[in-house]
Amino acid sequence: MNVIIHIDEIFLKGSNQHLFFRQLKTNLEKLLPGVRTARIESGLWLENIQESQLEQLALIPGFANYAEAVKVKNEMEDIKKSIDNLIGNVKDVKTFRISAERSFKKFPLSSVQIEKEIGEYVRLKYNWQVSLGKPDLNIHIAIGKDTAYIFGNTQNAIGGLPTSSSGKVLALLSGGIDSPVAAYKIMCRGGEVSLVHFQNQTQVTEEVSEKIFDLAKTLSRYQPEIKLFMVPFANLQRQVVIKIPAEYRMIVTRRLFNKIADKIARENKFLALVSGDSLGQVASQTLENMTAIYDASGLLKLAPLIGTNKKDIIDLARKIGTMEISARPYEDCCSLFVAKHPATKARLKDVLKYEKLIDESIIDKTEVISYHISHNSITLC
């Protein structure tokens, strides 16, 4: 089938629009094998898309909505025939409306005249009633210089900007629900997301690695190829358990994560770190504790879920396909350091005092394993 997609935010980009369109076209062609794209006035025209690809299409960042469509010569008889073909796939319609627009102003009929003529044709042929308010089917007709595009009801897409149009960022990926959703939300703002995961080496199994790889592969359905950094954390893990009071272990551990992530980010020219923090959700996500944790890195910190309810995070995780993977049993590094009575209003000076007990020279000695992840493959860098 062929699909028309309409963009929204890209139209705000002025003279840079072509760069965002180019990135969106590139993303769609890489993520949807066999699909061809072309720029049209209202958005993009996609050819050879499979019905099985529509669910993924709706979640690829960068456009507002989409609809199955046909393209014909801009002549009224051809338009009527194309509407017949389009309506053949539609069921349970009792009311309709025609919405016409002309970017080619020399077309002999005005938009209102097109709507009246096509509307009368559809009403008589299909015995449907006109409804300008909430019709069962809204038939859109877009008249260009040589062609007309005809499509029915549009389906909402995720919106935002095309991935890789806003710069490179590094997202901290745990085995939980929030961090994959945070990474996806940054993709929807145009970020080119790479991932870093800190391995709990007391729990390293094939299933654990598979869970992290599966999360990365799922996210690669929305961004063509993702770089994943796997960081063995055993040496620092032991020091935290031995040297840090229980109520501060989580905070110190997350500071170490940020320090290692900062090092990886600077080496790879990433512009920001991304976390799955949601304000007040757990003890380490109070304002005081996040202040102490984020102090560990001088890079810009992005927390796209900071004001999001857990239910909404879970709903989006289900939508993008990470929820079922995140729900698999797995104790990440953070879960080892959850104290019975964790500090919730840590002072930075106290955290730094305890952190001095850790031999941070281990950070420079830590081997980082990196992978290129696509939806169908995992390759060592």
C-alpha positions as CSV (number, residue, x, y, z in Angstrom):
1,M,0.0,0.0,0.0
2,N,0.9,3.7,-0.2
3,V,0.8,6.1,2.7
4,I,0.9,9.8,3.1
5,I,2.4,11.3,6.3
6,H,2.0,14.8,7.6
7,I,4.6,16.6,9.7
8,D,4.1,19.3,12.2
9,E,7.2,20.6,14.1
10,I,9.4,20.4,11.0
11,F,7.4,23.2,9.5
12,L,8.7,25.5,12.3
13,K,12.3,25.0,11.2
14,G,12.4,27.7,8.5
15,S,15.3,27.5,6.1
16,N,16.5,24.3,7.9
17,Q,13.4,22.3,7.0
18,H,15.2,20.4,4.2
19,L,17.7,19.0,6.7
20,F,15.0,17.6,9.0
21,F,13.1,16.1,6.0
22,R,16.2,14.5,4.7
23,Q,16.8,12.9,8.1
24,L,13.2,11.7,8.4
25,K,13.4,10.2,4.9
26,T,16.7,8.4,5.8
27,N,15.2,7.0,9.0
28,L,12.1,5.7,7.4
29,E,13.9,4.0,4.5
30,K,16.4,2.3,6.9
31,L,13.8,1.3,9.5
32,L,11.1,0.1,7.0
33,P,12.9,-2.1,4.4
34,G,11.5,-1.9,0.9
35,V,9.7,1.4,1.5
36,R,10.4,4.3,-0.9
37,T,9.9,7.9,0.2
38,A,9.3,11.2,-1.7
39,R,8.8,14.7,-0.5
40,I,5.5,16.3,-1.2
41,E,4.0,19.7,-0.1
42,S,2.2,18.5,2.9
43,G,4.7,15.9,4.1
44,L,6.1,12.7,2.7
45,W,4.7,10.1,0.3
46,L,5.6,6.4,1.2
47,E,5.3,3.6,-1.4
48,N,5.4,-0.1,-0.9
49,I,4.7,-0.1,2.8
50,Q,3.3,-3.3,4.3
51,E,0.3,-3.4,6.6
52,S,2.5,-5.2,9.2
53,Q,4.8,-2.1,9.2
54,L,2.1,0.4,10.2
55,E,2.3,-0.1,13.9
56,Q,6.1,0.6,13.8
57,L,5.6,3.5,11.4
58,A,3.3,5.2,14.0
59,L,6.1,5.1,16.6
60,I,8.9,6.4,14.4
61,P,9.6,10.0,15.6
62,G,9.2,13.0,13.3
63,F,5.7,13.3,12.0
64,A,2.2,14.0,13.2
65,N,-0.1,11.5,11.4
66,Y,-0.5,9.1,8.5
67,A,-3.1,7.6,6.3
68,E,-3.4,5.1,3.5
69,A,-3.6,7.1,0.3
70,V,-3.8,7.1,-3.5
71,K,-2.2,9.4,-6.0
72,V,-3.9,10.3,-9.3
73,K,-3.9,12.9,-12.0
74,N,-5.6,16.1,-10.8
75,E,-8.8,15.6,-12.9
76,M,-12.2,15.2,-11.3
77,E,-13.1,11.8,-13.0
78,D,-9.8,10.3,-11.8
79,I,-10.4,11.6,-8.3
80,K,-13.8,10.0,-8.2
81,K,-12.4,6.7,-9.4
82,S,-9.7,6.8,-6.8
83,I,-12.3,7.5,-4.0
84,D,-14.1,4.4,-5.1
85,N,-10.9,2.4,-4.7
86,L,-10.2,4.0,-1.3
87,I,-13.7,3.4,0.0
88,G,-13.6,-0.2,-1.0
89,N,-11.4,-0.8,2.1
90,V,-13.6,1.1,4.5
91,K,-16.3,-0.5,6.7
92,D,-19.2,0.7,9.0
93,V,-19.6,4.1,7.4
94,K,-22.9,6.0,7.7
95,T,-21.7,9.6,7.6
96,F,-18.9,11.4,5.7
97,R,-17.5,14.7,4.7
98,I,-15.1,15.9,2.0
99,S,-12.1,18.1,2.9
100,A,-10.4,19.6,-0.1
101,E,-7.4,21.9,-0.4
102,R,-5.6,23.3,-3.4
103,S,-1.9,24.1,-3.4
104,F,-2.3,24.5,-7.2
105,K,-4.5,27.6,-7.3
106,K,-5.0,27.4,-11.1
107,F,-7.1,24.3,-10.8
108,P,-10.4,25.2,-12.4
109,L,-12.6,24.5,-9.3
110,S,-12.3,26.1,-5.9
111,S,-11.9,24.0,-2.7
112,V,-15.6,24.5,-1.9
113,Q,-16.7,23.5,-5.5
114,I,-14.6,20.3,-5.3
115,E,-16.1,19.4,-1.9
116,K,-19.7,20.0,-3.3
117,E,-19.2,18.0,-6.5
118,I,-17.3,15.1,-4.9
119,G,-19.7,15.1,-1.8
120,E,-22.7,14.8,-4.0
121,Y,-21.1,12.0,-6.0
122,V,-20.3,10.0,-2.8
123,R,-23.7,10.7,-1.2
124,L,-25.7,9.4,-4.2
125,K,-23.5,6.4,-4.9
126,Y,-23.1,5.1,-1.3
127,N,-26.2,6.5,0.3
128,W,-24.2,8.1,3.2
129,Q,-25.2,11.2,5.0
130,V,-23.1,14.3,5.1
131,S,-21.7,15.3,8.5
132,L,-19.4,18.2,8.9
133,G,-18.9,17.7,12.6
134,K,-17.8,14.1,13.5
135,P,-18.2,12.0,10.3
136,D,-17.3,8.3,10.3
137,L,-15.1,9.0,7.2
138,N,-13.4,12.2,6.3
139,I,-12.2,12.0,2.7
140,H,-9.3,14.4,2.1
141,I,-8.4,15.6,-1.4
142,A,-5.1,17.5,-1.8
143,I,-4.8,19.1,-5.3
144,G,-1.3,19.7,-6.6
145,K,0.0,21.0,-9.9
146,D,-0.1,17.6,-11.7
147,T,-1.4,15.2,-9.1
148,A,-4.0,14.8,-6.5
149,Y,-3.6,12.9,-3.2
150,I,-6.7,11.2,-1.8
151,F,-6.9,9.7,1.7
152,G,-9.4,8.9,4.4
153,N,-9.2,9.2,8.2
154,T,-5.7,9.9,9.5
155,Q,-4.1,8.0,12.3
156,N,-2.0,9.7,15.0
157,A,1.7,9.2,15.0
158,I,4.2,9.9,17.9
159,G,5.1,13.3,16.5
160,G,8.3,15.2,17.5
161,L,11.5,15.5,15.5
162,P,13.4,12.8,13.5
163,T,16.0,10.9,15.5
164,S,19.5,12.1,14.9
165,S,18.4,15.6,14.0
166,S,19.3,17.2,17.4
167,G,22.7,15.8,18.4
168,K,24.2,12.8,20.1
169,V,23.4,11.8,23.7
170,L,24.2,8.9,26.0
171,A,21.3,7.3,27.9
172,L,21.9,5.3,31.1
173,L,20.0,2.0,30.6
174,S,19.1,-0.2,33.5
175,G,17.0,-3.4,33.3
176,G,13.9,-1.5,34.5
177,I,10.9,0.1,33.0
178,D,11.8,3.8,33.0
179,S,15.2,4.1,31.3
180,P,14.2,2.6,27.9
181,V,11.2,4.9,27.9
182,A,13.4,7.9,28.7
183,A,15.7,7.0,25.8
184,Y,12.7,6.8,23.5
185,K,11.4,10.1,24.6
186,I,14.7,11.7,23.7
187,M,14.6,10.1,20.3
188,C,11.3,11.8,19.8
189,R,13.0,15.2,20.4
190,G,15.6,14.4,17.7
191,G,18.3,13.0,19.9
192,E,20.7,10.4,18.4
193,V,20.7,8.0,21.4
194,S,23.5,5.7,22.5
195,L,23.1,3.5,25.6
196,V,25.3,2.5,28.5
197,H,24.6,-0.3,30.9
198,F,26.4,-1.1,34.1
199,Q,26.6,-4.9,34.6
200,N,25.8,-6.4,38.0
201,Q,28.5,-9.1,37.8
202,T,27.1,-11.1,40.7
203,Q,24.1,-11.8,38.4
204,V,25.8,-12.0,34.9
205,T,24.0,-14.8,33.0
206,E,23.0,-15.3,29.4
207,E,19.5,-14.2,30.3
208,V,20.7,-10.9,31.8
209,S,22.7,-10.0,28.7
210,E,19.8,-11.0,26.5
211,K,17.5,-8.7,28.4
212,I,19.7,-5.7,27.8
213,F,20.3,-6.6,24.2
214,D,16.6,-7.1,23.6
215,L,15.8,-3.6,25.1
216,A,18.4,-2.1,22.8
217,K,17.1,-4.0,19.8
218,T,13.6,-2.9,20.5
219,L,14.7,0.8,20.7
220,S,16.5,0.3,17.4
221,R,13.0,-0.1,15.8
222,Y,12.7,3.7,16.1
223,Q,16.3,4.8,15.5
224,P,18.4,3.1,12.8
225,E,21.3,1.5,14.7
226,I,22.2,2.2,18.3
227,K,25.5,2.0,20.1
228,L,25.5,0.1,23.4
229,F,28.3,0.3,25.9
230,M,28.4,-2.5,28.5
231,V,30.4,-1.6,31.6
232,P,31.5,-4.4,34.0
233,F,31.0,-3.0,37.5
234,A,32.3,-5.7,39.8
235,N,35.4,-3.9,41.2
236,L,33.5,-0.7,42.1
237,Q,30.6,-2.8,43.3
238,R,32.7,-4.5,45.9
239,Q,34.2,-1.3,47.2
240,V,30.7,0.4,47.6
241,V,29.4,-2.6,49.6
242,I,32.5,-2.7,51.9
243,K,33.2,1.0,52.4
244,I,29.9,3.0,52.0
245,P,27.2,3.1,54.7
246,A,24.0,1.4,53.5
247,E,21.9,4.5,53.4
248,Y,24.3,6.2,51.0
249,R,25.3,3.3,48.7
250,M,22.6,4.0,46.1
251,I,23.6,7.7,45.8
252,V,27.4,6.9,45.6
253,T,26.7,4.1,43.1
254,R,24.7,6.4,40.8
255,R,27.4,9.1,41.1
256,L,29.9,6.5,39.9
257,F,27.6,5.6,37.0
258,N,27.5,9.2,36.0
259,K,31.3,9.6,36.3
260,I,31.9,6.6,34.0
261,A,29.1,7.7,31.6
262,D,30.7,11.2,31.5
263,K,34.0,9.7,30.5
264,I,32.4,7.6,27.8
265,A,30.3,10.6,26.6
266,R,33.3,12.9,26.3
267,E,35.4,10.3,24.5
268,N,32.6,9.8,21.9
269,K,31.5,13.5,21.6
270,F,28.1,13.0,23.2
271,L,26.5,16.3,24.3
272,A,24.4,15.1,27.3
273,L,23.5,12.3,29.6
274,V,20.0,10.9,29.8
275,S,18.4,9.3,32.8
276,G,15.0,7.7,33.6
277,D,14.5,9.8,36.8
278,S,11.0,10.7,37.8
279,L,10.8,13.2,40.6
280,G,10.0,11.5,43.9
281,Q,9.4,8.1,42.5
282,V,12.1,6.4,44.6
283,A,14.5,7.5,47.3
284,S,17.3,8.4,45.0
285,Q,15.0,10.6,43.0
286,T,14.3,13.3,45.6
287,L,15.5,16.8,44.6
288,E,18.3,16.6,47.2
289,N,19.6,13.2,46.1
290,M,19.4,14.0,42.4
291,T,21.4,17.2,43.1
292,A,24.1,15.1,44.7
293,I,24.0,12.5,41.9
294,Y,24.0,14.9,39.0
295,D,26.9,16.8,40.5
296,A,29.2,13.9,39.5
297,S,29.2,14.9,35.8
298,G,29.7,18.4,34.3
299,L,27.7,17.4,31.2
300,L,24.1,18.5,30.5
301,K,21.6,16.1,32.2
302,L,18.3,15.3,30.5
303,A,15.5,13.6,32.5
304,P,12.5,13.5,30.1
305,L,10.3,11.6,32.6
306,I,10.9,13.9,35.5
307,G,7.2,15.0,35.8
308,T,5.6,11.8,34.4
309,N,3.3,9.5,36.4
310,K,4.3,5.9,36.6
311,K,1.2,4.7,34.9
312,D,1.9,6.9,31.9
313,I,5.5,5.6,31.8
314,I,4.2,2.0,31.8
315,D,1.6,2.8,29.1
316,L,4.3,4.1,26.8
317,A,6.6,1.2,27.6
318,R,3.8,-1.1,26.5
319,K,3.3,0.9,23.4
320,I,6.9,0.9,22.2
321,G,7.4,-2.8,23.2
322,T,9.8,-2.6,26.1
323,M,7.5,-3.3,29.0
324,E,7.4,-7.1,28.6
325,I,11.2,-7.2,28.3
326,S,11.7,-4.9,31.3
327,A,9.4,-7.1,33.4
328,R,11.7,-10.1,33.1
329,P,13.5,-10.9,36.4
330,Y,16.9,-9.2,36.7
331,E,18.7,-7.5,39.5
332,D,20.7,-4.6,38.2
333,C,23.5,-2.9,40.1
334,C,21.1,-0.4,41.8
335,S,18.9,-3.1,43.2
336,L,21.9,-4.4,45.3
337,F,22.2,-1.1,47.1
338,V,18.6,-0.4,48.2
339,A,18.9,0.1,52.0
340,K,16.1,-0.5,54.4
341,H,16.2,3.2,55.4
342,P,17.9,5.1,52.5
343,A,19.0,8.7,52.7
344,T,16.3,10.9,51.1
345,K,17.8,14.3,51.7
346,A,21.5,13.7,51.3
347,R,23.9,16.6,51.6
348,L,26.5,16.8,48.9
349,K,29.3,17.3,51.4
350,D,28.4,14.1,53.2
351,V,28.2,12.2,49.9
352,L,31.6,13.5,48.8
353,K,33.1,12.5,52.2
354,Y,32.0,8.9,51.7
355,E,32.9,8.8,48.1
356,K,36.5,9.6,48.9
357,L,36.7,6.1,50.4
358,I,36.3,4.6,46.8
359,D,39.4,4.1,44.7
360,E,38.2,5.9,41.6
361,S,41.4,5.0,39.7
362,I,39.4,1.8,38.9
363,I,37.2,4.0,36.6
364,D,40.1,4.5,34.2
365,K,41.0,0.8,34.3
366,T,37.4,-0.3,33.6
367,E,37.1,-2.1,30.2
368,V,34.1,-0.8,28.3
369,I,32.6,-3.2,25.7
370,S,30.7,-1.5,22.9
371,Y,28.2,-3.0,20.4
372,H,26.3,-1.8,17.3
373,I,22.7,-2.8,17.7
374,S,20.1,-2.9,15.0
375,H,16.7,-4.6,15.1
376,N,18.1,-7.8,13.6
377,S,21.8,-7.8,14.6
378,I,24.3,-7.3,17.4
379,T,27.9,-6.5,16.3
380,L,31.0,-5.9,18.5
381,C,32.5,-2.5,17.7
